[in-house]
Amino acid sequence: MARNFTEKEKENIRSKLMEACKQNWTQYGYKKTNVDELCRRAGISKGAFYIFFESKEALFCEVLCLVQEQICKAASDIMERHKNKGGIAEALKLIYREYDRNNFLYDSDSMDYIILMNKLSEEQVKKIESSNEMCRQLFLQPPYLKPEVPSDMILSVIYSMIMNIKNKDILPNNHMETFDFMVDHLIDSLYK
């Protein structure tokens, strides 16, 4: 018989499962992260896992969306405190550093990520797309700045800079310094 958990226990276990998933996904990838290990780290049985998530994929979807939303919120907070180009630059630097800590955020063309996406329900895919869109909008509509170039160009430049993280191991210079330099020098070309 399954054990009944208090609401506080459920909240704690859910958080532990999500944190374990985030850590294992970053270290091992989706395919090599197994539910048994996540349950062990959360202190529950594999059977109890399904009280919290309907599937491994549901957990991964939840983690991906939560991490994206946390990053977007933190970037938005920076931009709210610094309502100028410097705030946008600082927000982009925060995003880049979070991507560096959570490689599953940018590894979307890997076979591992494709396998996960193929197992997600249509609803889960839409949830991820919605989370992605929320972050994109952040840089398109800062009310205190006017775009210097079309919106598609702003998004393309920002995406290109952030996705350069995939090249971090082959750059001759430190990738963080390189990203910061690009942001500091391109921000004036994107906004008035």
C-alpha positions in Angstrom: 0.0 0.0 0.0 1.3 3.5 -0.9 2.2 5.8 1.9 0.2 8.9 2.4 2.4 12.1 2.3 1.5 15.3 4.0 1.3 18.4 1.8 4.6 19.6 3.2 6.2 16.3 2.5 4.8 16.3 -1.1 6.2 19.8 -1.6 9.6 18.8 -0.3 9.8 15.6 -2.3 8.6 17.3 -5.5 11.4 19.9 -5.0 14.0 17.2 -4.4 12.9 15.3 -7.5 13.1 18.4 -9.6 16.6 19.4 -8.2 17.9 15.8 -8.7 16.5 15.8 -12.2 18.2 19.2 -13.0 21.5 18.0 -11.7 21.4 14.7 -13.4 20.2 16.1 -16.7 23.1 18.6 -16.7 25.6 15.9 -15.8 24.3 12.9 -17.7 21.6 14.0 -20.1 18.0 12.9 -20.4 18.5 9.3 -21.5 21.1 8.4 -18.8 19.0 10.0 -16.0 16.9 7.2 -14.5 13.9 7.4 -12.3 15.4 5.0 -9.8 18.3 7.3 -9.1 16.1 10.4 -8.8 13.8 8.5 -6.4 16.8 7.4 -4.3 18.0 11.0 -4.1 14.5 12.2 -3.1 14.1 9.3 -0.5 11.1 7.7 -2.1 10.3 4.4 -3.8 9.9 4.3 -7.6 6.2 3.5 -7.2 5.8 6.7 -5.2 7.4 8.7 -8.1 4.1 8.5 -10.0 2.3 10.3 -7.2 4.4 13.4 -8.1 4.8 13.0 -11.9 2.9 11.0 -14.5 6.2 10.1 -16.3 9.9 10.8 -16.4 9.1 13.1 -19.4 6.6 15.1 -17.3 9.3 15.7 -14.7 11.8 16.9 -17.4 9.2 19.2 -19.0 8.5 20.7 -15.5 12.1 21.2 -14.8 12.9 22.8 -18.1 10.0 25.2 -17.9 10.7 26.1 -14.3 14.4 26.8 -15.0 13.5 28.9 -18.0 10.9 30.8 -16.0 13.3 31.4 -13.1 15.9 32.8 -15.5 13.4 34.9 -17.3 12.1 36.3 -14.0 15.7 37.1 -12.8 16.5 38.8 -16.1 13.2 40.8 -16.0 14.1 41.9 -12.4 17.5 43.2 -13.6 15.9 45.0 -16.5 13.3 46.5 -14.1 16.0 47.8 -11.8 18.1 49.2 -14.6 15.9 50.6 -17.2 18.5 51.2 -19.8 20.8 49.4 -22.2 23.0 48.4 -19.3 20.1 46.5 -17.7 19.5 44.6 -20.9 23.3 43.8 -21.1 23.3 42.6 -17.5 20.2 40.5 -18.0 21.8 38.8 -21.1 25.0 38.1 -19.1 22.9 36.5 -16.4 21.1 34.3 -19.0 24.4 33.2 -20.5 25.8 32.2 -17.2 22.6 30.2 -16.4 22.9 28.4 -19.7 26.5 27.6 -18.8 25.3 26.0 -15.6 22.4 24.1 -17.2 23.6 22.7 -20.5 20.2 21.1 -21.2 19.0 24.6 -22.0 21.0 24.9 -25.1 21.6 21.3 -26.2 18.4 21.2 -28.2 19.9 19.7 -31.3 21.4 16.7 -29.5 20.0 13.3 -30.0 19.3 13.1 -26.3 17.1 16.2 -26.4 15.3 15.1 -29.6 14.5 11.8 -27.9 12.9 13.7 -25.0 11.0 16.0 -27.2 9.6 13.1 -29.2 8.3 11.5 -26.0 6.5 14.7 -24.8 2.8 15.1 -25.2 1.5 17.9 -27.4 0.5 19.8 -24.3 4.0 19.5 -22.8 5.6 20.7 -26.0 3.3 23.7 -26.0 4.2 24.5 -22.4 7.9 24.5 -23.3 7.2 26.7 -26.4 5.2 29.1 -24.2 8.1 29.3 -21.7 10.5 30.0 -24.6 8.3 32.7 -26.0 8.0 34.5 -22.6 11.8 34.9 -22.5 11.9 36.1 -26.2 9.4 38.8 -25.4 11.5 40.2 -22.6 14.0 41.7 -25.1 11.5 42.8 -27.7 9.4 45.2 -25.6 11.4 47.1 -23.0 9.2 50.2 -22.8 12.1 52.5 -21.9 14.1 51.7 -25.1 13.4 51.8 -28.8 14.7 49.1 -31.1 17.4 50.3 -33.4 16.8 47.3 -35.7 13.8 45.1 -36.6 12.6 42.7 -33.9 13.7 39.6 -35.8 17.3 41.0 -35.9 17.3 41.7 -32.2 16.2 38.1 -31.5 18.6 36.7 -34.0 21.6 38.6 -32.6 20.7 37.7 -29.0 20.1 34.0 -29.9 23.4 33.9 -31.8 25.3 35.3 -28.9 23.8 33.0 -26.4 24.1 29.9 -28.6 27.8 30.6 -29.0 28.1 28.8 -25.7 28.2 25.6 -27.8 31.6 26.8 -29.0 32.9 27.6 -25.5 35.5 24.9 -25.5 37.1 25.8 -28.8 37.3 29.6 -28.3 40.9 30.9 -27.8 39.7 33.3 -25.2 37.5 32.7 -22.1 34.0 32.3 -23.3 32.5 34.4 -20.5 34.7 37.3 -21.3 34.0 36.8 -25.0 30.2 36.9 -24.4 30.4 39.9 -22.2 32.5 41.8 -24.8 30.0 40.9 -27.5 27.0 42.1 -25.4 28.7 45.3 -24.3 29.6 46.2 -27.9 26.4 45.1 -29.7 23.8 46.4 -27.3 24.2 49.9 -28.7 23.4 48.5 -32.2 20.2 46.9 -31.0 18.6 49.7 -29.0 18.4 53.5 -29.0 
